[in-house]
Amino acid sequence: MIDIIIPVYNTPKIDLERCLNSILKQTYTNYKVYIIDDGSNDITKKYLDDFVKNKDNFLVKHIKNNGVSNARNLGIEISHSKYITFVDADDTLENNFLQEAYEIIEKNNLDIIIGGYNEIKNGNIVRTRLSLPGLHIYEGKTIDNFFEKLLTGKTNETNREIGDCPTGRIYTRLIKRDSIGNLRFDTNIHMSEDTLFMIDYTRKAIKIGVIDCLWYNYYINDYSISNATKKERMISNINDFISEIEKRMDNESKDNIKNAYQARIEKSKKYINKIKNTNS
């Protein structure tokens, strides 16, 4: 059985319908959905309550607003199946995601299987992120090859087969729940919290799989950061993320991984400069 965790905060009805209906269309049906409503407005609450009526495999839990990391953590705590996956409330799953991911992770005794996704903007696919063809498995010493891609965002001769597959996201993957252990999302980090989770998870995982299967649709929403307060908040959030990366880098003994951490820090600093010099 698979548990699907969906954090929700004032997601528009049209997006929620799109997301939840994509789950109802899954070819694999032995799943339970945990919708964590993170203090949404009354309209969203009512829609969710109405949706889960007479659906034994859907549960909604209303909580006080405390951020997406707290919502995901609660989902992990109340889940109980062998495998879990995360879905954002304004995104969708391809119909075959659960079926294919389950068969691959079971057959190969993986801790996690990671697929690809489409980026969709204004109804159009603007980018497809996939690995090179085939199933690519990382275990033992080769996990460092996966880890370098996760940190730097770039491939090299030891991990080129990962291609453009999203290694730092939390969606488009199925995870063996026991492999998470006591690891949780850092509720003090408000940007790239999923990347930080994946960084820590990768250091725990024993066997990681990456495959060229298209499983997820990520919807890009335009937003403006021209407001000075918003800019300052985003920059502060990124600096918090950098601080956490620096802590992990200081505790790392391998030079190649230290260099990868440093590359991630430089990438985040470039993002800060971009925010300072742009309106959108």
Disulfide bonds with the S-S distance in Angstrom:
none
